[in-house]
Structure formats: structure tokens, C-alpha cells
């Protein structure tokens, strides 16, 4: 099967590329802005017509879109997460043999939900910031394109290779510095929220399953378990061997959670992602989401993709520490 991969240089995209290249049944071509790409093309500025010509040359049966931005000015986010998606969809429509599209969305599209709830794919999205809004616009473009398309709505991704600006990469670097300098404490942001963490390697497996599936619409990709961020941070601290204190900032008053279309009360526990990151100037670093709780309903992923998260959170964060500790 011929696959065209977009966004192979990002946090998730690199792992997806690794997974797809392992499969002898797949013929993978990478399109992106970097020199390492097989085809150099900027989705945010290139035209649908030019991209359609590349599609005709490669003739992929599936296009996997891992491209996007998680940080930056609102205009940057719209260009990367909405305009670029419109370009991809229009180019596939114009191509001689329109490919199936597997697109990576984000749990930030849902916005605030009631604490203790489990969010299904039918929940009404109510994003609260430029990132979530731009990702939801991309998802809506895919769903309304008329293409054979599937959106993987990815929850809070963790694991090795995380962007330097992400919470656990910053915490790991702070722990390493504290250990080297003998400092007794590490400053951290508020850790009181709950998140549904999923390992980046498991996300790559979900993409591989989606390539072969006939599923369309939206499918949540998460562990199905809400974990307090503070508990996850403790796992990273234990992996590092740091015996000092985490000095935690106080959370500002959050936005109230809005009722969410099809959200079940959390009465059962399944197992616990941000979406692919993009470098951005420090002045445009994303503010913390005013979302206290995220927990995915992952039944659709099991039923339609045959997928479930496999990597324990302790292993994911242990690998984050190992990567940081070994960095020269």
C-alpha cells in the first residue's frame, strides 16, 4: 500500500514515520518542509493545485496528516491547523485518484467538560483557545470534505521525543539541573488538573491501524483513564531519583465546565495526551488550558480500529527521564 505522510518532523509524526517504515507492506513517501523529506512542500503556504500534482505523481492510497502547530500566534495556528488542512483536502479532491485521509486532531477541540465525565466522540466541541479552535476548524474541514476520511482525536501525548516546551520535558530538564547543582526544589506550574495520557508510540500504532481500517468520522485516541498531572509528575520525579520538593504555582480561577453533548458520568476506569508540537517564539508560548479534566471514551477505537493503549504511564515518563539524563 502506498502512503503519503505529512508532518513527519514533529513529535508524533516522527514516531508515526518510524512505525510505518517498519512495515514491509507499506511504501511510504514523506512530504514536508524539511530537507529530509522526499518531497519539499509547505502546507501552510503551498497551493492545492501544486499539492495535487505531487499526489498524482505519488498516487498514494492513504494520506496521513500529522502536520500542525500547538504553539504560536493565533495566525500561525490557523495557518498550520486550518488553512493547511483545507489545502490537503482540496488537493486530494483534485487528484486523479483521491486517497483516503487519516488526520490527527486534538482533545483540545472538546474544551471544558464536567469533572468526572468521560468524553465520547459525539460530545459537542467547545474549544476555549486559539489552538483548540484552529484544530476543530481543521477537523470540520476534513469531515465536510466528502473524502474517505478519519480523524483521530488524540488526547494528552507523552513519551520520549516530547517538545522542549512541553510540561514533562521542562520538568525533566529542571530535575536534571537540580540534581547537577544540588538544588533542593524545582519550580513547576499548577499540577492539579486531570489528563488522559497516552504514549506517543501507542498513538503511532493507532495511526497504523487507521491506515488499514475502513473507519470514518472521529475516533478518540487516549488511554481512557484520567490521571492527576501531579501524580504523573511524581512518576517522573521518582524515575529521576530527585528527593527534593516540587514548588507548585497556584492555579488561576478556571473557566466553568460547560455541559458536553454526549458525556457519560465516569463510573468505570479504562487506561490514561497535547497533539503534535511546533516550534514557536517564546512570546507566543501557549497559556495553560483552562480545562480541569480530560478523560476519553475509547470504546470506538477498540471496536473500529482494534486498538488500545498499551504503554504504562510510568514507562512513558521513565523514558522521558532517560532521554533527558542521557542528553549531552
Beta strands, then each sheet from edge to edge (+ up, - down):
strand 1: 2-6
strand 2: 27-32
strand 3: 39-40
strand 4: 62-65
strand 5: 100-106
strand 6: 117-119
strand 7: 149-154
strand 8: 156-158
strand 9: 185-188
strand 10: 194-195
strand 11: 197-199
strand 12: 217-221
strand 13: 227-228
strand 14: 245-248
strand 15: 263-265
sheet 1: 3+ 2+ 1+ 4+ 5+ 7+ 12+
sheet 2: 6+ 15-
sheet 3: 8+ 11+
sheet 4: 9+ 14+
sheet 5: 10+ 13-
end
